[in-house]
Amino acid sequence: MHGAHELGCRLIPGFMPRFSQFFASQKRLWQQQRELEHLRKEIVTLRAQNQSMKEGMRRCISCDYRIDYKDRQGQAPIGNSNKD
């Protein structure tokens, strides 16, 4: 006597390969969704860090980077540029 599952697989040609393929694609989709969620969280963190750095650089009056930026913009630098 054969089980219902075995009988069903024999009655529907190609059932097992399609069944396996379906679950493989679902697993891949689930993994991609997890990775996408992780990347979205990382973007939020990086944007917050970037904004924090931008605000810090705006407040900095002796930062060489800010002074160099001001020089490149044709504006008078704030503070000493430490250039000889």
C-alpha positions as CSV (number, residue, x, y, z in Angstrom):
1,M,0.0,0.0,0.0
2,H,1.4,3.4,-0.9
3,G,0.9,6.6,1.1
4,A,-1.3,9.4,-0.2
5,H,1.8,11.6,-0.8
6,E,3.6,9.0,-2.9
7,L,0.4,8.3,-4.8
8,G,-0.2,12.0,-5.4
9,C,3.4,12.5,-6.6
10,R,3.0,9.7,-9.1
11,L,-0.4,11.0,-10.4
12,I,0.9,14.5,-11.0
13,P,3.9,14.4,-13.3
14,G,6.6,16.8,-12.3
15,F,5.0,17.6,-9.0
16,M,8.1,17.1,-6.8
17,P,10.4,19.2,-9.0
18,R,7.9,22.1,-9.1
19,F,7.2,21.7,-5.4
20,S,10.9,21.9,-4.5
21,Q,11.4,24.8,-6.9
22,F,8.6,26.7,-5.3
23,F,10.1,26.3,-1.8
24,A,13.6,27.1,-3.1
25,S,12.3,30.4,-4.6
26,Q,10.4,31.2,-1.4
27,K,13.5,30.7,0.6
28,R,15.5,32.9,-1.8
29,L,12.8,35.6,-1.5
30,W,12.9,35.4,2.3
31,Q,16.7,35.7,2.3
32,Q,16.5,38.7,0.0
33,Q,13.9,40.4,2.2
34,R,16.1,39.9,5.2
35,E,19.1,41.4,3.4
36,L,17.0,44.3,2.1
37,E,15.7,45.1,5.7
38,H,19.3,44.9,7.0
39,L,20.5,47.3,4.2
40,R,17.6,49.7,5.0
41,K,18.6,49.8,8.6
42,E,22.3,50.4,7.6
43,I,21.3,53.3,5.4
44,V,19.4,55.0,8.2
45,T,22.4,54.6,10.5
46,L,24.8,55.9,7.8
47,R,22.6,58.9,7.0
48,A,22.4,59.8,10.7
49,Q,26.2,59.6,11.0
50,N,26.7,61.6,7.8
51,Q,24.3,64.3,9.0
52,S,26.0,64.4,12.4
53,M,29.4,64.8,10.7
54,K,28.1,67.6,8.5
55,E,26.7,69.5,11.5
56,G,30.0,69.0,13.3
57,M,32.0,70.4,10.4
58,R,29.7,73.4,10.1
59,R,30.4,74.3,13.7
60,C,34.1,73.7,13.5
61,I,36.1,76.9,13.0
62,S,39.6,75.5,13.1
63,C,39.1,72.3,11.1
64,D,41.6,72.1,8.2
65,Y,38.9,70.5,6.0
66,R,36.5,73.4,6.6
67,I,39.2,76.0,6.0
68,D,40.3,74.2,2.8
69,Y,36.6,74.1,1.7
70,K,36.2,77.9,2.3
71,D,39.4,78.6,0.4
72,R,38.2,76.6,-2.6
73,Q,34.9,78.5,-2.5
74,G,36.7,81.8,-2.7
75,Q,35.6,82.8,0.8
76,A,37.7,84.1,3.6
77,P,38.6,81.2,5.8
78,I,37.4,81.2,9.4
79,G,40.4,81.1,11.9
80,N,43.9,80.2,11.0
81,S,44.5,78.0,7.9
82,N,47.8,76.8,9.3
83,K,49.4,77.4,5.9
84,D,52.9,78.7,5.7
